[in-house]
Amino acid sequence: MVQGRQGQIARVQISDVIFGVVGVGVLLAGILPRLLEHRPLSMPIIFVGLGMLVFGLPIDLPDADPLAHPKVTEHLTEIGVIVALMGAGLKIDRPFSRKGWASTWRLLAIAMPLTIAAMALLGWWWIGLVPATALLLGAALAPTDPVLASDVQVGEPTDEEDSEDEVRFALTSEAGLNDGLAFPFVYAAIAMAGAAGLGWVGEWAWQDLLYKVVVGIVGGLVVGKLLGKLFFRAKTEALRLARHSEGFLALAATFLAYGVVEVAQGYGFLAVFVAARAIRAAERSHDYHQVLHDFAEQTERLLTVLLLLLFGGAVVGGLLEPLTWPAALAGLALIFVLRPLAGFLSLRGAPGRRSEHWVIASFGIRGIGSFYYLSYALTQAAFPGADLAWATIGFVVLVSVVLHGVAATPVMRRLDRANQRTGQDQAVAGAA
């Protein structure tokens, strides 16, 4: 009886610690963006470090191992990504167009498939994974992350369609779309893991590559247009929700677009971003977009705190223990060689200067989306070497968080100064 009472007290104490840690994390989420605004340090670095510190203490916190909790990992990362996609879609000022989004189309159609193929090849030939797991590794690591890339993305919504520089626009729009467009390759890995031979290719091409993409785009467009009409042009004033400036409706739009399209067997990630763009297009200059964006961003920041604390806990809990030297070298090759080279080659002929193309290519930040794809696939099929895949992706995300978090502020500041000089030179030349 006494032992049971002591155990209950211990559990209460641990729950109190968890509340305290979350409280500190939320407080820091409000303070750090202002403190770190002009410093070569990012909020994700702080929270991963805090997670490693807290979970490293001898206080018997719950296990943060994603392999032991695949469904929890899947759904937490899923929510984090879709909220970030809504925020990304709302803050882009530039309307959809073939020419205006040329950099985005090139990154999606050329850089992403090249990165998947190269990483899958390294996973099989160099790391020693079976082909299905190697393809899954490539597909999970190919998309750039909308959650951790705020330092290199466009700012808040504005009334000026041409206010965004090419680097921030390309990185934001790429992160918004490639999280959905990487899914066919994840499904290819799942099909490969569960079938012998190539009999799965036909069904995959029709259902996973064509049908789900089309449903994601069309479904997101329909939901976004209907919500845009409701928000801004409903005939009944009480239903014209933009007049009431309620930011939590950003979550309604997010979950509605995602849920409807997923029920229709489409890609919900794609639908959320497209729906956000359709809402923005419904009344482009309305102040309500700022309200929606701010609420989505605040929610995203809170989710990011939780996910990064858990990631730090997973790192100290042994997530990287299965990592081998070939896997670590392959991960470094992705960050320093494969993505920069594929991105730069894909941008030949795209708008922007050569230096801007290198920045876009080099800041392909990996993060929460990669965790989601891996955890989702592991709940759908058995993948030999799953622990090594998790260790490799965890290592890549950790390196990306540190490297890009330190480099983002000085690189973007230098880029802004170069753009200012270019603008001044053009103004002088025009006056002459």
Secondary structure, DSSP 8 states (H G I E B T S, - for coil): -HHHHHHHHHHHHHHHHHHHHHHHHHHHHHHHHHHTTTSS--HHHHHHHHHHHHHHSSS------TTT-HHHHHHHHHHHHHHHHHHHHHH--S---TTTTHHHHHIIIIIHHHHHHHHHHIIIIII---HHHHHHHHHHHSS--SSS-GGGS--S--S-TT-S-HHHHHHHHHHHHHHHHTHHHHHHHHHHHH-STTTTHHHIIIIIIIIHHHHHHHHHHHHHHHHHHHHHH-SSGGG-GGGGT-TTHHHHHHHHHHHHHHHTTS-HHHHHHHHHHHHHHHTTT-THHHHHHHHHHHHHHHHHHHHHHHHHHHIIIIITTT--HHHHHHHHHIIIIIHHHHHHHHTTTSSS-HHHHHHHHH-----HHHHHHHHHHHHHS--TTHHHHHHHHHHHHHHHHHHHHHHHHHHHHHHHHHHHHHHHHHHHHHH-
